[in-house]
């Protein structure tokens, strides 16, 4: 005689949970990200233009003290050595 299989409910199949778990994890992660975004304030500088101008003023007031660093930075970026100064 032929036996008939008893059908089980969908939640007893492992593959159903495997298919459901991916989107469920994404939904939980998105709500967690939303909660963290709403919880903490933005860390944006209020007046970035004024602060940039102040930084430029302090850099120009240092004069030639940054000259060796600028030469090294340019050499690292281009690979070209700066010309040697001529002693007079």
Helices and strands as residue ranges (DSSP letters): G 10-12, H 14-39, H 48-61, G 63-66, H 67-78
